[in-house]
Amino acid sequence: MMDYKNAPSNCVLTIERIFDAPVDLVWEAWTQPEHIANWWAPGPMTLDIKTFDFEVNGNWEYSMMMDNGNEFIAKGTYLEINPKNLIVTTASFLPMTAGVILVAEFKASGDTTEFVFKVVHPTPEYAKQQLDMGAMNGWGGVFEGLSKYLIQIA
């Protein structure tokens, strides 16, 4: 397993956001399947949660249907969970991405939540390939969906 805590910066794609919702609500949206189903899939994709075992060493698997009828599988295993602060999980997004680690950090800031999301890749070359394939736009779309969803449920 790669050492995500000490990964070189050129192996890590980082997105920072401020969500206009308290950390309790943002955490709930990240950790409850009935919420995840409403925002995780980017764009026109629909999401089916196949497995969701939110605990350390628990597995998750989501199936997303693309508008062209192809299935996109997202799956991983939770490595660390620190309630309302941190989620670390392995992740593969098949058929495009495999063997990365996702780090989601949450920090309460009044009625908002400071959020830092990292995708840690095993090599700089792999990180660059993912960047060139549009990873930042993809994740940006996901988090824009989360931002809109949080406003709906606030």
KAGIVEN-V754611 format. One record per run of one state. SS is the DSSP state (2 for helix, 1 for strand, 0 for the rest). FROM is the first residue (numbers start at 1). LEN is the number of residues. If there is no record, write none. Layout:
# KAGIVEN-V754611
ss=<SS;SS>
from=<FROM;FROM>
len=<LEN;LEN>
This chain:
# KAGIVEN-V754611
ss=<0;2;0;2;1;0;2;0;2;0;1;0;1;0;1;0;1;0;1;0;1;0;2;0;2;0>
from=<1;4;7;9;12;20;23;32;33;37;46;53;59;66;71;83;86;95;97;110;112;121;124;133;135;154>
len=<3;3;2;3;8;3;9;1;4;9;7;6;7;5;12;3;9;2;13;2;9;3;9;2;19;1>
